Amino acid sequence: MRISIYIPFLISAVLALAVPRAAPRLPPRLAAWALTCAALVMSVAWVAAVVLLGVNGAGQIPEVAERGPWSAQALQAEDPVSSVMSVACGLALAATAVALAVVSRRGVRTLLQARRECRRLPGDGELAVLDDEGLEAFALPGAPGRIVITRGMLCALDGAERKALLAHERSHLHRRHHLFLIGWQLAAAVNPLLRPLFTAGGFVLERWADEEAAASVGDRALVARAVARAALAASDKQRHPSAVLAATGGPVPRRVQALLAPPPPRRGLGLPLVAGALLLAVCCGSLARAAADTDTMFDVAGYESCARAQPHLADQPSALPPVGPAQPGPDLPEHCE
């Protein structure tokens, strides 16, 4: 357990470094779902690893061990974890719970606010045109959502560019990209090392909408021109809620460059996907190993505590086999359970 319990933290750090470079090279839709799977697995793994560390550390506190009952010395001999580490794990879990509650509340409030805004918009169709000289275009999630565009933005683009811009926003709306963003925010609240996944995910969603817009209008250069002109015309002072996805979001020069290049290839994707799947499998396997080792150590520590209380058991050295992944701890006698 000494090594296996720390593997989820190591893999989280590796993903935080690798994802911002690897995600843009994948087809956007595939990259978005891959990031979602990685965020889900690694956030759960982070919590499980912290819990296991905290339980093992708390079990080595003599006052806690006496209530077990098990032998604190036996646990310390197998996998020493300081009381400071146990306290740190408890504080980390408390901070995670608070952060998760805050982000969840913020996400729910944002979605409710977006739905209220949808009901206030003029008209009852998918598209809502605001009589405003401002330069804005964004997808507003709701039930159903709306595409919002100002008269100023419509005047800044020609007919073909408007069609491309609306196709981009329609992709955000129909694919429910706001749910991806909220999910990544929740994962980053649980596991701070996953914050780069949220940043990379925002770019991936914009690229996903760009590619679907290009497929809809049949002209990649047209979508690139529409995105560039909309971004240049829009004001830097515009601010939207976190669930709103605008066509001018993300690193626009990189998006334009990707649109002017051929579509992302489908070949050669096996290596990064297999590598990511292997990392997640190793993470899950290490957690399973750590959980099994923890259970075995507590069984052995409990038997040793019982043996000290029952002197006749101490004359049976074979009753305390070494702890190992393939050697489960002994069952306690009925009078010691």
ZILIN-V933471 format. One record per residue. N is the residue number from 1. SS is DSSP state (hx for helix, st for strand, lp for the rest). Layout:
N_SS, N_SS
This chain:
1_lp, 2_lp, 3_lp, 4_hx, 5_hx, 6_hx, 7_hx, 8_hx, 9_hx, 10_hx, 11_hx, 12_hx, 13_hx, 14_hx, 15_hx, 16_hx, 17_hx, 18_hx, 19_hx, 20_hx, 21_hx, 22_hx, 23_hx, 24_hx, 25_hx, 26_lp, 27_lp, 28_hx, 29_hx, 30_hx, 31_hx, 32_hx, 33_hx, 34_hx, 35_hx, 36_hx, 37_hx, 38_hx, 39_hx, 40_hx, 41_hx, 42_hx, 43_hx, 44_hx, 45_hx, 46_hx, 47_hx, 48_hx, 49_hx, 50_hx, 51_hx, 52_hx, 53_hx, 54_hx, 55_hx, 56_hx, 57_hx, 58_hx, 59_hx, 60_lp, 61_lp, 62_hx, 63_hx, 64_hx, 65_hx, 66_hx, 67_hx, 68_hx, 69_lp, 70_lp, 71_lp, 72_hx, 73_hx, 74_hx, 75_hx, 76_hx, 77_hx, 78_hx, 79_lp, 80_lp, 81_lp, 82_lp, 83_hx, 84_hx, 85_hx, 86_hx, 87_hx, 88_hx, 89_hx, 90_hx, 91_hx, 92_hx, 93_hx, 94_hx, 95_hx, 96_hx, 97_hx, 98_hx, 99_hx, 100_hx, 101_hx, 102_hx, 103_hx, 104_hx, 105_hx, 106_hx, 107_hx, 108_hx, 109_hx, 110_hx, 111_hx, 112_hx, 113_hx, 114_hx, 115_hx, 116_hx, 117_hx, 118_hx, 119_hx, 120_hx, 121_lp, 122_lp, 123_lp, 124_lp, 125_lp, 126_lp, 127_st, 128_st, 129_st, 130_st, 131_lp, 132_lp, 133_lp, 134_lp, 135_lp, 136_lp, 137_st, 138_st, 139_st, 140_st, 141_lp, 142_lp, 143_lp, 144_lp, 145_lp, 146_st, 147_st, 148_st, 149_st, 150_st, 151_hx, 152_hx, 153_hx, 154_hx, 155_hx, 156_hx, 157_lp, 158_lp, 159_hx, 160_hx, 161_hx, 162_hx, 163_hx, 164_hx, 165_hx, 166_hx, 167_hx, 168_hx, 169_hx, 170_hx, 171_hx, 172_hx, 173_hx, 174_hx, 175_lp, 176_lp, 177_hx, 178_hx, 179_hx, 180_hx, 181_hx, 182_hx, 183_hx, 184_hx, 185_hx, 186_hx, 187_hx, 188_hx, 189_hx, 190_hx, 191_lp, 192_hx, 193_hx, 194_hx, 195_hx, 196_hx, 197_hx, 198_hx, 199_hx, 200_hx, 201_hx, 202_hx, 203_hx, 204_hx, 205_hx, 206_hx, 207_hx, 208_hx, 209_hx, 210_hx, 211_hx, 212_hx, 213_hx, 214_hx, 215_hx, 216_hx, 217_hx, 218_lp, 219_lp, 220_hx, 221_hx, 222_hx, 223_hx, 224_hx, 225_hx, 226_hx, 227_hx, 228_hx, 229_hx, 230_hx, 231_hx, 232_hx, 233_hx, 234_lp, 235_lp, 236_lp, 237_lp, 238_lp, 239_lp, 240_lp, 241_lp, 242_lp, 243_lp, 244_lp, 245_st, 246_st, 247_lp, 248_lp, 249_lp, 250_lp, 251_lp, 252_hx, 253_hx, 254_hx, 255_hx, 256_hx, 257_hx, 258_hx, 259_hx, 260_hx, 261_lp, 262_lp, 263_lp, 264_lp, 265_lp, 266_lp, 267_lp, 268_lp, 269_lp, 270_hx, 271_hx, 272_hx, 273_hx, 274_hx, 275_hx, 276_hx, 277_hx, 278_hx, 279_hx, 280_hx, 281_hx, 282_hx, 283_hx, 284_hx, 285_hx, 286_hx, 287_hx, 288_hx, 289_hx, 290_hx, 291_hx, 292_hx, 293_hx, 294_hx, 295_hx, 296_hx, 297_hx, 298_hx, 299_hx, 300_hx, 301_hx, 302_hx, 303_hx, 304_hx, 305_hx, 306_hx, 307_hx, 308_hx, 309_hx, 310_lp, 311_hx, 312_hx, 313_hx, 314_hx, 315_hx, 316_lp, 317_hx, 318_hx, 319_hx, 320_lp, 321_lp, 322_lp, 323_lp, 324_st, 325_lp, 326_lp, 327_st, 328_lp, 329_lp, 330_lp, 331_lp, 332_lp, 333_lp, 334_hx, 335_hx, 336_hx, 337_lp
